């Protein structure tokens, strides 16, 4: 079992060539490669969402459901991500390149009243997609092993914001997680047709809640101070884990025949999604600039992995970022109405091998490009974000993963659900 944990790390060059969600060899562990949890504009600012209230009326913050006092328009967002990963390992001096493009966010949000706002969204939460082969000489002949994983864990979010006072807001977000994740190890010896397969299937149908609070103090000089916090409870639903050890033959491609089950194990758990906490602070000038920072903490969890428990470590992430808007009322110069975003983050990851943590860091940037020469209250447009960073290390035969991710979102905002009056 210990040998299996090392193999996906030192053999990144054997990843499948197919384009899919989940490009990293680190997706082989736990619930896979966890994706970012917010919109393109927030991702371009290093992921700061906890103390971020958009100055305009066209953006809903799912990261902190309390931070939506300014939303007065119905907003519909479609967002996609293009991931470009470059892997390097000192094991056999191997390297690999992997790309994928996928839908990363679909959401709609609208005001219910002047104090209450609602948002509904979809995102992929995590994904597995890897295939790694290895071979070794034994007394019985050459032992060939194939490790592969597949599946996506999706989430649907429903968020509600309520403004208690002009300075203080509260919010709650429900998160439904669903999908199947597979980890499969197939072993053959001396080119025999008989396959010994070990499969773990995690069927997830679980949910949790995120609560948030935000406080914003405005000053006479149009400056403002924002403080925010969120807390996500652990899973309250069910994860079914089915582990099967069997032998079989492949015929007609991928069809299994003469299946003989050696061992089966079944378990149920509800700790798949960990408890999370976030605190943020920011300062800025109304409709001009903003700078914020954020600390995220995620509690480690244990998941059944190939029939045995696999422990993820506690993790934390430190982020900083903001935006700058030259002059949103300057209709003679388009680039004066473009919002420029910037940020960076460092994350102490939840994976650790031989005492070495799998950490990551990145710098981010982006722009929000308005569609039309209209007022800031109707700023439909395109959000573009870029993330350049590194995950992992070459130490202890691990894999260093450099990445360049491009994120693009289209935001349509208007008063769709308001009744129009005519003279």
Secondary structure, 3 states (H helix, E strand, C coil): CHHHHHHHHHCHHHCCCCCCCCCCHHHHCCCCEECCCCCHHHHCCCCCCCCCCCCCCCCCCCCCCCCCCCCCCEEEEEEEEEEEEEEEECHHHCEEEEEEEEEEEEEEEEECCCCEEEEEEEEEEEEEEEEEEEEEEECCEEEEEEEEEEEEEEEEEEEEEEECCCCEEEEEEEEEEEEEEEEEEEEEECCCCCEEEEEEEEEEEEEEEEEEEEEEEECCCCEEEEEEEEEECCCCCEEEEEEEEEEEEEECCCEEEEEEEEEEEEEEECCCCCCEEEEEEEEEECCCEEEEEEEEEECCCEEEECCEEEECCCEEEEEEEEEEECCCCCCCCHHHHCEEEEEEEEEECCCEECCEECCEEEEEEEEEEECCCCCHHHCCEEEEEEEEEEEECCHHHCEEEEEEEEEEEEEEEECCCCCCCCC
